[in-house]
Amino acid sequence: MPGELVPADYFRKMDRPEICRDDRPLEIDLGCGDGKFLMEMAREHPERDFIGVERLLGRVRKVCKKITKRGLENAQVLRLDSRYVVEWLLPESSVSRLHLLCPDPWPKFKHHRRRVMQLDFLESVRTCLRPGGEFLFMTDHEEYYQWSVAKVAAYGKFEILEWTEDTFFYPKTDFQLQWEAEGKSMFRLRCRRVD
């Protein structure tokens, strides 16, 4: 399907030429949903390549159709679990920015182990980021945000950077628009890989 990225082998790290052109910056949108954020970023930054990761087939098909219809040659969708992609498929030092926006907060204490923001995930994120690459996390769930900040601090291999709404171009996801309409605040965490 046009717009879909299909790895040649799901059981090895991909090579950088498989996922982006030349030495262009590569950005990954984990859990890209309806693709709104992915496509707006790709349109705004034609000099960068973008991959949206989404596990649900129906969403992948819809986003691929939208990418093709808009003629976005710098955007693709990969149909897999986000954590698997980060831990097992992305090549080392290949990603300029990795976005994790509005993931399930798993609010009950007994479900916290299901949260994606775990130390082993952060190690995989750091490994796939280029030196100086950034990991951007956003949630409307304050406790999950505080928990994530504590995980990043415990991990100790990221520098936390300032990130306000006007720091740089950053389109709003449908979740963000919905929650802001309900009067909720978004909590942002921007981290840079340090070596």
N, CA and C atoms as an extended XYZ file, in Angstrom:
585
Properties=species:S:1:pos:R:3:atomname:S:1:resname:S:1:resid:I:1 pbc="F F F"
N         0.845       -1.177        0.000 N   MET     1
C         0.000        0.000        0.000 CA  MET     1
C         0.896        1.248        0.000 C   MET     1
N         0.646        2.206       -0.895 N   PRO     2
C         1.451        3.436       -0.904 CA  PRO     2
C         1.388        4.135        0.447 C   PRO     2
N         2.529        4.634        0.891 N   GLY     3
C         2.592        5.318        2.178 CA  GLY     3
C         2.915        4.403        3.342 C   GLY     3
N         2.884        3.074        3.115 N   GLU     4
C         3.174        2.143        4.208 CA  GLU     4
C         4.615        1.670        4.127 C   GLU     4
N         5.274        1.655        5.257 N   LEU     5
C         6.628        1.130        5.366 CA  LEU     5
C         6.531       -0.317        5.829 C   LEU     5
N         7.057       -1.232        5.018 N   VAL     6
C         7.033       -2.653        5.361 CA  VAL     6
C         8.483       -3.136        5.448 C   VAL     6
N         8.966       -3.470        6.645 N   PRO     7
C        10.350       -3.929        6.772 CA  PRO     7
C        10.600       -5.218        5.985 C   PRO     7
N        11.796       -5.352        5.459 N   ALA     8
C        12.182       -6.578        4.761 CA  ALA     8
C        12.267       -7.733        5.751 C   ALA     8
N        12.620       -7.429        6.992 N   ASP     9
C        12.768       -8.445        8.032 CA  ASP     9
C        12.346       -7.814        9.357 C   ASP     9
N        11.354       -8.411        9.984 N   TYR    10
C        10.840       -7.869       11.243 CA  TYR    10
C        11.684       -8.284       12.454 C   TYR    10
N        12.728       -9.071       12.213 N   PHE    11
C        13.517       -9.626       13.322 CA  PHE    11
C        14.956       -9.154       13.315 C   PHE    11
N        15.207       -8.020       12.700 N   ARG    12
C        16.538       -7.412       12.748 CA  ARG    12
C        16.384       -5.902       12.704 C   ARG    12
N        17.424       -5.213       13.156 N   LYS    13
C        17.417       -3.753       13.069 CA  LYS    13
C        17.393       -3.358       11.594 C   LYS    13
N        16.583       -2.373       11.260 N   MET    14
C        16.548       -1.876        9.888 CA  MET    14
C        17.808       -1.056        9.622 C   MET    14
N        18.163       -0.957        8.364 N   ASP    15
C        19.267       -0.087        7.965 CA  ASP    15
C        18.701        1.303        7.712 C   ASP    15
N        19.488        2.302        7.993 N   ARG    16
C        19.013        3.683        7.826 CA  ARG    16
C        18.455        3.943        6.420 C   ARG    16
N        19.092        3.473        5.328 N   PRO    17
C        18.517        3.728        3.998 CA  PRO    17
C        17.124        3.112        3.788 C   PRO    17
N        16.751        2.144        4.618 N   GLU    18
C        15.411        1.550        4.510 CA  GLU    18
C        14.329        2.488        5.036 C   GLU    18
N        14.713        3.414        5.900 N   ILE    19
C        13.693        4.225        6.569 CA  ILE    19
C        13.745        5.716        6.242 C   ILE    19
N        14.834        6.186        5.650 N   CYS    20
C        14.860        7.589        5.239 CA  CYS    20
C        15.868        7.790        4.112 C   CYS    20
N        15.725        8.912        3.441 N   ARG    21
C        16.545        9.208        2.277 CA  ARG    21
C        17.803        9.965        2.670 C   ARG    21
N        18.910        9.593        2.052 N   ASP    22
C        20.193       10.279        2.252 CA  ASP    22
C        20.468       10.474        3.742 C   ASP    22
N        20.891       11.660        4.104 N   ASP    23
C        21.208       11.930        5.505 CA  ASP    23
C        20.191       12.908        6.098 C   ASP    23
N        18.954       12.813        5.617 N   ARG    24
C        17.898       13.714        6.088 CA  ARG    24
C        17.545       13.403        7.546 C   ARG    24
N        17.162       14.429        8.315 N   PRO    25
C        16.693       14.160        9.678 CA  PRO    25
C        15.460       13.256        9.636 C   PRO    25
N        15.394       12.322       10.571 N   LEU    26
C        14.281       11.382       10.663 CA  LEU    26
C        13.543       11.609       11.975 C   LEU    26
N        12.201       11.733       11.888 N   GLU    27
C        11.375       11.876       13.074 CA  GLU    27
C        10.370       10.733       13.118 C   GLU    27
N        10.151       10.206       14.319 N   ILE    28
C         9.237        9.084       14.537 CA  ILE    28
C         8.089        9.556       15.413 C   ILE    28
N         6.853        9.249       14.980 N   ASP    29
C         5.647        9.565       15.751 CA  ASP    29
C         5.068        8.242       16.241 C   ASP    29
N         5.282        7.940       17.516 N   LEU    30
C         4.805        6.681       18.084 CA  LEU    30
C         3.315        6.771       18.390 C   LEU    30
N         2.542        5.820       17.885 N   GLY    31
C         1.102        5.829       18.096 CA  GLY    31
C         0.459        6.978       17.338 C   GLY    31
N         0.661        7.015       16.022 N   CYS    32
C         0.268        8.187       15.227 CA  CYS    32
C        -1.236        8.348       15.042 C   CYS    32
N        -2.036        7.359       15.427 N   GLY    33
C        -3.490        7.496       15.388 CA  GLY    33
C        -4.019        7.826       14.009 C   GLY    33
N        -4.720        8.959       13.890 N   ASP    34
C        -5.315        9.338       12.603 CA  ASP    34
C        -4.320       10.038       11.676 C   ASP    34
N        -3.082       10.236       12.133 N   GLY    35
C        -2.033       10.794       11.292 CA  GLY    35
C        -2.014       12.305       11.177 C   GLY    35
N        -2.891       12.991       11.877 N   LYS    36
C        -2.977       14.449       11.767 CA  LYS    36
C        -1.644       15.121       12.105 C   LYS    36
N        -1.075       14.786       13.258 N   PHE    37
C         0.204       15.367       13.673 CA  PHE    37
C         1.294       15.009       12.663 C   PHE    37
N         1.378       13.753       12.283 N   LEU    38
C         2.388       13.258       11.342 CA  LEU    38
C         2.348       14.047       10.036 C   LEU    38
N         1.160       14.187        9.463 N   MET    39
C         1.041       14.847        8.163 CA  MET    39
C         1.305       16.346        8.244 C   MET    39
N         0.880       16.988        9.332 N   GLU    40
C         1.167       18.417        9.472 CA  GLU    40
C         2.665       18.660        9.630 C   GLU    40
N         3.346       17.795       10.370 N   MET    41
C         4.796       17.921       10.511 CA  MET    41
C         5.494       17.695        9.172 C   MET    41
N         5.049       16.671        8.421 N   ALA    42
C         5.659       16.374        7.121 CA  ALA    42
C         5.452       17.525        6.138 C   ALA    42
N         4.276       18.139        6.177 N   ARG    43
C         4.002       19.276        5.291 CA  ARG    43
C         4.856       20.486        5.680 C   ARG    43
N         4.994       20.729        6.969 N   GLU    44
C         5.752       21.886        7.461 CA  GLU    44
C         7.261       21.729        7.242 C   GLU    44
N         7.744       20.474        7.254 N   HIS    45
C         9.189       20.211        7.165 CA  HIS    45
C         9.501       19.247        6.013 C   HIS    45
N         9.416       19.708        4.772 N   PRO    46
C         9.687       18.819        3.635 CA  PRO    46
C        11.132       18.339        3.573 C   PRO    46
N        12.022       18.977        4.319 N   GLU    47
C        13.431       18.589        4.323 CA  GLU    47
C        13.714       17.427        5.287 C   GLU    47
N        12.693       16.989        6.035 N   ARG    48
C        12.838       15.879        6.983 CA  ARG    48
C        11.981       14.697        6.539 C   ARG    48
N        12.327       13.504        7.024 N   ASP    49
C        11.505       12.315        6.790 CA  ASP    49
C        10.785       11.958        8.082 C   ASP    49
N         9.558       11.427        7.931 N   PHE    50
C         8.709       11.105        9.085 CA  PHE    50
C         8.148        9.698        8.957 C   PHE    50
N         8.149        8.978       10.065 N   ILE    51
C         7.505        7.670       10.130 CA  ILE    51
C         6.528        7.683       11.296 C   ILE    51
N         5.274        7.369       10.993 N   GLY    52
C         4.275        7.190       12.021 CA  GLY    52
C         4.168        5.715       12.340 C   GLY    52
N         4.097        5.379       13.597 N   VAL    53
C         3.977        3.989       14.037 CA  VAL    53
C         2.582        3.801       14.613 C   VAL    53
N         1.860        2.830       14.095 N   GLU    54
C         0.487        2.567       14.532 CA  GLU    54
C         0.217        1.082       14.374 C   GLU    54
N        -0.362        0.452       15.384 N   ARG    55
C        -0.570       -1.001       15.311 CA  ARG    55
C        -1.919       -1.396       14.710 C   ARG    55
N        -2.879       -0.477       14.657 N   LEU    56
C        -4.220       -0.827       14.186 CA  LEU    56
C        -4.321       -0.690       12.666 C   LEU    56
N        -4.674       -1.787       12.004 N   LEU    57
C        -4.699       -1.844       10.543 CA  LEU    57
C        -5.617       -0.791        9.926 C   LEU    57
N        -6.813       -0.615       10.460 N   GLY    58
C        -7.746        0.362        9.908 CA  GLY    58
C        -7.167        1.770        9.913 C   GLY    58
N        -6.524        2.137       11.002 N   ARG    59
C        -5.899        3.462       11.088 CA  ARG    59
C        -4.755        3.586       10.093 C   ARG    59
N        -3.939        2.537        9.995 N   VAL    60
C        -2.810        2.570        9.059 CA  VAL    60
C        -3.309        2.795        7.637 C   VAL    60
N        -4.329        2.072        7.248 N   ARG    61
C        -4.871        2.223        5.889 CA  ARG    61
C        -5.376        3.639        5.643 C   ARG    61
N        -6.097        4.191        6.614 N   LYS    62
C        -6.630        5.548        6.456 CA  LYS    62
C        -5.504        6.576        6.341 C   LYS    62
N        -4.490        6.449        7.187 N   VAL    63
C        -3.390        7.407        7.161 CA  VAL    63
C        -2.605        7.277        5.855 C   VAL    63
N        -2.382        6.055        5.398 N   CYS    64
C        -1.673        5.856        4.125 CA  CYS    64
C        -2.428        6.520        2.973 C   CYS    64
N        -3.742        6.388        2.956 N   LYS    65
C        -4.551        7.032        1.913 CA  LYS    65
C        -4.412        8.550        1.983 C   LYS    65
N        -4.443        9.106        3.182 N   LYS    66
C        -4.317       10.557        3.345 CA  LYS    66
C        -2.932       11.039        2.896 C   LYS    66
N        -1.887       10.290        3.250 N   ILE    67
C        -0.524       10.646        2.849 CA  ILE    67
C        -0.426       10.677        1.327 C   ILE    67
N        -0.960        9.645        0.685 N   THR    68
C        -0.922        9.553       -0.777 CA  THR    68
C        -1.722       10.689       -1.408 C   THR    68
N        -2.913       10.937       -0.895 N   LYS    69
C        -3.777       11.994       -1.428 CA  LYS    69
C        -3.105       13.361       -1.334 C   LYS    69
N        -2.360       13.605       -0.249 N   ARG    70
C        -1.698       14.890       -0.050 CA  ARG    70
C        -0.334       14.961       -0.737 C   ARG    70
N         0.122       13.850       -1.313 N   GLY    71
C         1.402       13.842       -2.012 CA  GLY    71
C         2.595       14.049       -1.099 C   GLY    71
N         2.500       13.559        0.128 N   LEU    72
C         3.588       13.713        1.101 CA  LEU    72
C         4.616       12.601        0.904 C   LEU    72
N         5.668       12.888        0.187 N   GLU    73
C         6.684       11.878       -0.096 CA  GLU    73
C         7.629       11.653        1.076 C   GLU    73
N         7.543       12.500        2.094 N   ASN    74
C         8.443       12.380        3.242 CA  ASN    74
C         7.763       11.773        4.463 C   ASN    74
N         6.603       11.117        4.261 N   ALA    75
C         5.883       10.492        5.380 CA  ALA    75
C         5.499        9.065        5.027 C   ALA    75
N         5.641        8.169        6.012 N   GLN    76
C         5.262        6.766        5.874 CA  GLN    76
C         4.649        6.291        7.185 C   GLN    76
N         3.962        5.160        7.125 N   VAL    77
C         3.394        4.566        8.334 CA  VAL    77
C         3.883        3.132        8.448 C   VAL    77
N         4.265        2.759        9.646 N   LEU    78
C         4.740        1.419        9.950 CA  LEU    78
C         3.731        0.769       10.893 C   LEU    78
N         3.162       -0.368       10.483 N   ARG    79
C         2.131       -1.030       11.288 CA  ARG    79
C         2.762       -2.040       12.253 C   ARG    79
N         3.039       -1.569       13.441 N   LEU    80
C         3.624       -2.403       14.495 CA  LEU    80
C         3.377       -1.741       15.847 C   LEU    80
N         3.666       -2.460       16.899 N   ASP    81
C         3.630       -1.928       18.252 CA  ASP    81
C         4.788       -0.944       18.435 C   ASP    81
N         4.508        0.203       19.008 N   SER    82
C         5.515        1.257       19.164 CA  SER    82
C         6.749        0.787       19.931 C   SER    82
N         6.500        0.107       21.016 N   ARG    83
C         7.635       -0.330       21.839 CA  ARG    83
C         8.536       -1.304       21.077 C   ARG    83
N         7.925       -2.201       20.314 N   TYR    84
C         8.712       -3.153       19.522 CA  TYR    84
C         9.588       -2.414       18.505 C   TYR    84
N         9.010       -1.413       17.859 N   VAL    85
C         9.757       -0.651       16.855 CA  VAL    85
C        10.981        0.003       17.486 C   VAL    85
N        10.791        0.659       18.629 N   VAL    86
C        11.894        1.363       19.285 CA  VAL    86
C        12.947        0.369       19.784 C   VAL    86
N        12.507       -0.722       20.371 N   GLU    87
C        13.451       -1.657       20.985 CA  GLU    87
C        14.146       -2.577       19.982 C   GLU    87
N        13.476       -2.917       18.875 N   TRP    88
C        14.017       -3.965       18.010 CA  TRP    88
C        14.265       -3.583       16.551 C   TRP    88
N        13.642       -2.522       16.033 N   LEU    89
C        13.774       -2.235       14.602 CA  LEU    89
C        14.572       -0.981       14.257 C   LEU    89
N        14.450        0.077       15.042 N   LEU    90
C        15.134        1.313       14.673 CA  LEU    90
C        16.645        1.175       14.832 C   LEU    90
N        17.397        1.569       13.799 N   PRO    91
C        18.863        1.474       13.894 CA  PRO    91
C        19.426        2.435       14.943 C   PRO    91
N        20.586        2.089       15.445 N   GLU    92
C        21.268        2.951       16.409 CA  GLU    92
C        21.559        4.316       15.800 C   GLU    92
N        21.413        5.341       16.602 N   SER    93
C        21.768        6.713       16.218 CA  SER    93
C        21.167        7.133       14.879 C   SER    93
N        19.891        6.802       14.668 N   SER    94
C        19.255        7.092       13.382 CA  SER    94
C        18.161        8.155       13.455 C   SER    94
N        17.650        8.451       14.631 N   VAL    95
C        16.465        9.292       14.777 CA  VAL    95
C        16.844       10.660       15.344 C   VAL    95
N        16.361       11.717       14.698 N   SER    96
C        16.605       13.076       15.189 CA  SER    96
C        15.634       13.445       16.304 C   SER    96
N        14.369       13.063       16.107 N   ARG    97
C        13.349       13.330       17.119 CA  ARG    97
C        12.375       12.177       17.191 C   ARG    97
N        12.018       11.811       18.416 N   LEU    98
C        11.029       10.759       18.639 CA  LEU    98
C         9.903       11.363       19.477 C   LEU    98
N         8.668       11.259       18.958 N   HIS    99
C         7.504       11.866       19.601 CA  HIS    99
C         6.616       10.782       20.213 C   HIS    99
N         6.251       10.960       21.461 N   LEU   100
C         5.295       10.081       22.142 CA  LEU   100
C         4.220       10.988       22.736 C   LEU   100
N         3.087       11.070       22.044 N   LEU   101
C         2.060       12.039       22.398 CA  LEU   101
C         0.799       11.344       22.892 C   LEU   101
N         0.405       11.698       24.086 N   CYS   102
C        -0.856       11.243       24.673 CA  CYS   102
C        -1.009        9.716       24.722 C   CYS   102
N         0.016        8.999       25.223 N   PRO   103
C        -0.154        7.551       25.359 CA  PRO   103
C        -1.107        7.223       26.499 C   PRO   103
N        -1.579        6.002       26.536 N   ASP   104
C        -2.462        5.549       27.615 CA  ASP   104
C        -1.728        5.714       28.944 C   ASP   104
N        -2.305        6.455       29.898 N   PRO   105
C        -1.616        6.682       31.173 CA  PRO   105
C        -1.705        5.518       32.153 C   PRO   105
N        -2.548        4.536       31.863 N   TRP   106
C        -2.730        3.415       32.797 CA  TRP   106
C        -2.780        3.954       34.226 C   TRP   106
N        -3.844        4.671       34.579 N   PRO   107
C        -3.873        5.396       35.853 CA  PRO   107
C        -3.894        4.541       37.117 C   PRO   107
N        -4.428        3.318       37.056 N   LYS   108
C        -4.462        2.494       38.273 CA  LYS   108
C        -3.053        2.021       38.619 C   LYS   108
N        -2.727        2.077       39.897 N   PHE   109
C        -1.382        1.695       40.347 CA  PHE   109
C        -0.995        0.297       39.876 C   PHE   109
N        -1.929       -0.643       39.933 N   LYS   110
C        -1.609       -2.023       39.553 CA  LYS   110
C        -1.290       -2.149       38.061 C   LYS   110
N        -1.624       -1.122       37.258 N   HIS   111
C        -1.350       -1.152       35.815 CA  HIS   111
C        -0.124       -0.333       35.415 C   HIS   111
N         0.560        0.294       36.357 N   HIS   112
C         1.701        1.147       36.023 CA  HIS   112
C         2.784        0.390       35.262 C   HIS   112
N         2.899       -0.898       35.467 N   ARG   113
C         3.913       -1.669       34.739 CA  ARG   113
C         3.627       -1.709       33.243 C   ARG   113
N         2.387       -1.394       32.835 N   ARG   114
C         2.021       -1.365       31.415 CA  ARG   114
C         2.394       -0.050       30.732 C   ARG   114
N         2.738        0.947       31.511 N   ARG   115
C         3.112        2.237       30.933 CA  ARG   115
C         4.358        2.080       30.064 C   ARG   115
N         4.366        2.794       28.951 N   VAL   116
C         5.500        2.690       28.039 CA  VAL   116
C         6.748        3.354       28.634 C   VAL   116
N         6.581        4.362       29.461 N   MET   117
C         7.725        5.076       30.031 CA  MET   117
C         8.355        4.254       31.159 C   MET   117
N         9.212        3.344       30.767 N   GLN   118
C         9.965        2.490       31.690 CA  GLN   118
C        11.459        2.674       31.397 C   GLN   118
N        12.311        2.275       32.301 N   LEU   119
C        13.745        2.483       32.125 CA  LEU   119
C        14.292        1.769       30.889 C   LEU   119
N        13.828        0.542       30.620 N   ASP   120
C        14.332       -0.168       29.434 CA  ASP   120
C        13.869        0.509       28.145 C   ASP   120
N        12.670        1.087       28.147 N   PHE   121
C        12.197        1.839       26.987 CA  PHE   121
C        13.061        3.082       26.786 C   PHE   121
N        13.368        3.801       27.862 N   LEU   122
C        14.208        4.992       27.757 CA  LEU   122
C        15.597        4.650       27.222 C   LEU   122
N        16.131        3.519       27.616 N   GLU   123
C        17.433        3.088       27.080 CA  GLU   123
C        17.331        2.846       25.576 C   GLU   123
N        16.249        2.224       25.123 N   SER   124
C        16.047        1.985       23.691 CA  SER   124
C        15.856        3.298       22.934 C   SER   124
N        15.139        4.242       23.541 N   VAL   125
C        14.957        5.557       22.922 CA  VAL   125
C        16.314        6.221       22.746 C   VAL   125
N        17.114        6.233       23.797 N   ARG   126
C        18.441        6.858       23.729 CA  ARG   126
C        19.302        6.203       22.655 C   ARG   126
N        19.234        4.887       22.554 N   THR   127
C        20.046        4.159       21.577 CA  THR   127
C        19.674        4.533       20.147 C   THR   127
N        18.381        4.691       19.868 N   CYS   128
C        17.976        4.997       18.486 CA  CYS   128
C        18.148        6.474       18.138 C   CYS   128
N        18.239        7.358       19.143 N   LEU   129
C        18.441        8.781       18.870 CA  LEU   129
C        19.878        9.061       18.442 C   LEU   129
N        20.024       10.010       17.533 N   ARG   130
C        21.352       10.513       17.191 CA  ARG   130
C        21.898       11.283       18.384 C   ARG   130
N        23.212       11.446       18.499 N   PRO   131
C        23.732       12.319       19.549 CA  PRO   131
C        23.088       13.705       19.429 C   PRO   131
N        22.558       14.210       20.524 N   GLY   132
C        21.848       15.481       20.505 CA  GLY   132
C        20.395       15.363       20.075 C   GLY   132
N        19.956       14.138       19.730 N   GLY   133
C        18.570       13.921       19.323 CA  GLY   133
C        17.615       14.127       20.490 C   GLY   133
N        16.344       14.365       20.160 N   GLU   134
C        15.365       14.709       21.189 CA  GLU   134
C        14.222       13.700       21.279 C   GLU   134
N        13.765       13.499       22.503 N   PHE   135
C        12.589       12.691       22.806 CA  PHE   135
C        11.555       13.628       23.397 C   PHE   135
N        10.362       13.692       22.760 N   LEU   136
C         9.306       14.595       23.196 CA  LEU   136
C         8.094       13.786       23.638 C   LEU   136
N         7.672       14.019       24.874 N   PHE   137
C         6.566       13.288       25.495 CA  PHE   137
C         5.526       14.300       25.964 C   PHE   137
N         4.251       14.019       25.683 N   MET   138
C         3.181       14.911       26.116 CA  MET   138
C         2.009       14.088       26.632 C   MET   138
N         1.384       14.570       27.706 N   THR   139
C         0.217       13.914       28.283 CA  THR   139
C        -0.664       14.950       28.964 C   THR   139
N        -1.938       14.629       29.133 N   ASP   140
C        -2.841       15.491       29.908 CA  ASP   140
C        -2.956       14.984       31.342 C   ASP   140
N        -2.289       13.863       31.634 N   HIS   141
C        -2.413       13.180       32.922 CA  HIS   141
C        -1.238       13.595       33.822 C   HIS   141
N        -1.507       14.471       34.798 N   GLU   142
C        -0.418       15.054       35.587 CA  GLU   142
C         0.391       14.008       36.353 C   GLU   142
N        -0.271       13.026       36.930 N   GLU   143
C         0.468       12.012       37.694 CA  GLU   143
C         1.389       11.215       36.779 C   GLU   143
N         0.918       10.888       35.562 N   TYR   144
C         1.761       10.162       34.604 CA  TYR   144
C         2.953       11.027       34.191 C   TYR   144
N         2.704       12.313       34.017 N   TYR   145
C         3.788       13.237       33.683 CA  TYR   145
C         4.850       13.238       34.787 C   TYR   145
N         4.428       13.400       36.051 N   GLN   146
C         5.375       13.417       37.174 CA  GLN   146
C         6.121       12.088       37.264 C   GLN   146
N         5.415       11.009       37.058 N   TRP   147
C         6.015        9.664       37.087 CA  TRP   147
C         7.072        9.544       35.989 C   TRP   147
N         6.763       10.087       34.797 N   SER   148
C         7.687       10.029       33.666 CA  SER   148
C         8.922       10.894       33.902 C   SER   148
N         8.722       12.067       34.483 N   VAL   149
C         9.852       12.932       34.819 CA  VAL   149
C        10.786       12.205       35.788 C   VAL   149
N        10.201       11.505       36.760 N   ALA   150
C        11.006       10.751       37.720 CA  ALA   150
C        11.765        9.619       37.035 C   ALA   150
N        11.143        8.944       36.078 N   LYS   151
C        11.817        7.867       35.327 CA  LYS   151
C        12.992        8.422       34.532 C   LYS   151
N        12.785        9.563       33.861 N   VAL   152
C        13.864       10.181       33.085 CA  VAL   152
C        15.011       10.586       34.007 C   VAL   152
N        14.684       11.151       35.158 N   ALA   153
C        15.718       11.546       36.119 CA  ALA   153
C        16.481       10.327       36.630 C   ALA   153
N        15.758        9.245       36.938 N   ALA   154
C        16.411        8.021       37.419 CA  ALA   154
C        17.309        7.417       36.340 C   ALA   154
N        16.882        7.510       35.093 N   TYR   155
C        17.680        6.988       33.981 CA  TYR   155
C        18.969        7.794       33.832 C   TYR   155
N        18.889        9.099       33.892 N   GLY   156
C        20.059        9.960       33.978 CA  GLY   156
C        20.856       10.221       32.715 C   GLY   156
N        20.367        9.801       31.550 N   LYS   157
C        21.152        9.993       30.324 CA  LYS   157
C        20.474       10.937       29.333 C   LYS   157
N        19.550       11.767       29.848 N   PHE   158
C        18.898       12.791       29.048 CA  PHE   158
C        19.023       14.126       29.765 C   PHE   158
N        19.130       15.176       28.995 N   GLU   159
C        19.065       16.539       29.513 CA  GLU   159
C        17.648       17.030       29.254 C   GLU   159
N        16.993       17.558       30.283 N   ILE   160
C        15.634       18.069       30.110 CA  ILE   160
C        15.714       19.514       29.618 C   ILE   160
N        14.994       19.773       28.524 N   LEU   161
C        14.998       21.083       27.882 CA  LEU   161
C        13.668       21.789       28.096 C   LEU   161
N        13.685       23.107       27.967 N   GLU   162
C        12.445       23.882       28.057 CA  GLU   162
C        11.574       23.558       26.847 C   GLU   162
N        10.257       23.501       27.075 N   TRP   163
C         9.329       23.263       25.976 CA  TRP   163
C         7.991       23.907       26.307 C   TRP   163
N         7.779       25.075       25.752 N   THR   164
C         6.497       25.749       25.892 CA  THR   164
C         5.752       25.613       24.568 C   THR   164
N         4.524       26.042       24.554 N   GLU   165
C         3.697       25.881       23.353 CA  GLU   165
C         4.268       26.621       22.150 C   GLU   165
N         5.020       27.691       22.380 N   ASP   166
C         5.566       28.459       21.255 CA  ASP   166
C         7.067       28.265       21.055 C   ASP   166
N         7.637       27.196       21.615 N   THR   167
C         9.069       26.937       21.444 CA  THR   167
C         9.408       26.687       19.980 C   THR   167
N         8.558       25.927       19.288 N   PHE   168
C         8.732       25.641       17.862 CA  PHE   168
C         7.406       25.154       17.314 C   PHE   168
N         7.312       25.024       15.996 N   PHE   169
C         6.079       24.549       15.371 CA  PHE   169
C         5.774       23.146       15.881 C   PHE   169
N         4.568       22.970       16.412 N   TYR   170
C         4.177       21.670       16.936 CA  TYR   170
C         2.663       21.549       16.855 C   TYR   170
N         2.140       20.886       15.817 N   PRO   171
C         0.685       20.799       15.651 CA  PRO   171
C         0.032       20.033       16.789 C   PRO   171
N        -1.225       20.361       17.037 N   LYS   172
C        -1.958       19.715       18.114 CA  LYS   172
C        -2.627       18.441       17.615 C   LYS   172
N        -2.567       17.399       18.439 N   THR   173
C        -3.259       16.155       18.113 CA  THR   173
C        -4.744       16.333       18.405 C   THR   173
N        -5.558       15.419       17.886 N   ASP   174
C        -6.995       15.477       18.172 CA  ASP   174
C        -7.256       15.323       19.666 C   ASP   174
N        -6.484       14.442       20.332 N   PHE   175
C        -6.628       14.275       21.786 CA  PHE   175
C        -6.356       15.611       22.489 C   PHE   175
N        -5.280       16.278       22.079 N   GLN   176
C        -4.926       17.543       22.709 CA  GLN   176
C        -6.026       18.580       22.511 C   GLN   176
N        -6.550       18.681       21.308 N   LEU   177
C        -7.630       19.640       21.044 CA  LEU   177
C        -8.860       19.326       21.899 C   LEU   177
N        -9.190       18.052       22.005 N   GLN   178
C       -10.345       17.626       22.805 CA  GLN   178
C       -10.152       17.977       24.282 C   GLN   178
N        -8.963       17.629       24.805 N   TRP   179
C        -8.719       17.868       26.222 CA  TRP   179
C        -8.636       19.350       26.542 C   TRP   179
N        -8.029       20.138       25.661 N   GLU   180
C        -7.957       21.575       25.907 CA  GLU   180
C        -9.350       22.202       25.853 C   GLU   180
N       -10.221       21.675       24.991 N   ALA   181
C       -11.608       22.155       24.932 CA  ALA   181
C       -12.343       21.861       26.238 C   ALA   181
N       -11.903       20.806       26.947 N   GLU   182
C       -12.485       20.445       28.238 CA  GLU   182
C       -11.805       21.184       29.396 C   GLU   182
N       -10.853       22.057       29.060 N   GLY   183
C       -10.166       22.840       30.088 CA  GLY   183
C        -8.972       22.157       30.712 C   GLY   183
N        -8.539       21.028       30.160 N   LYS   184
C        -7.386       20.316       30.706 CA  LYS   184
C        -6.090       20.937       30.185 C   LYS   184
N        -5.034       20.791       30.965 N   SER   185
C        -3.706       21.265       30.564 CA  SER   185
C        -2.895       20.111       29.999 C   SER   185
N        -1.949       20.457       29.127 N   MET   186
C        -1.031       19.458       28.594 CA  MET   186
C         0.300       19.603       29.327 C   MET   186
N         0.885       18.477       29.652 N   PHE   187
C         2.183       18.445       30.330 CA  PHE   187
C         3.211       17.962       29.332 C   PHE   187
N         4.300       18.711       29.195 N   ARG   188
C         5.286       18.447       28.147 CA  ARG   188
C         6.651       18.101       28.768 C   ARG   188
N         7.296       17.122       28.179 N   LEU   189
C         8.635       16.723       28.612 CA  LEU   189
C         9.503       16.586       27.359 C   LEU   189
N        10.524       17.421       27.285 N   ARG   190
C        11.430       17.419       26.131 CA  ARG   190
C        12.827       17.064       26.629 C   ARG   190
N        13.379       15.984       26.083 N   CYS   191
C        14.671       15.474       26.547 CA  CYS   191
C        15.658       15.403       25.395 C   CYS   191
N        16.908       15.684       25.671 N   ARG   192
C        17.967       15.564       24.676 CA  ARG   192
C        18.953       14.490       25.096 C   ARG   192
N        19.327       13.649       24.139 N   ARG   193
C        20.344       12.621       24.417 CA  ARG   193
C        21.667       13.288       24.726 C   ARG   193
N        22.259       12.880       25.832 N   VAL   194
C        23.606       13.377       26.172 CA  VAL   194
C        24.546       12.183       26.181 C   VAL   194
N        25.772       12.435       25.732 N   ASP   195
C        26.781       11.357       25.658 CA  ASP   195
C        27.906       11.592       26.640 C   ASP   195
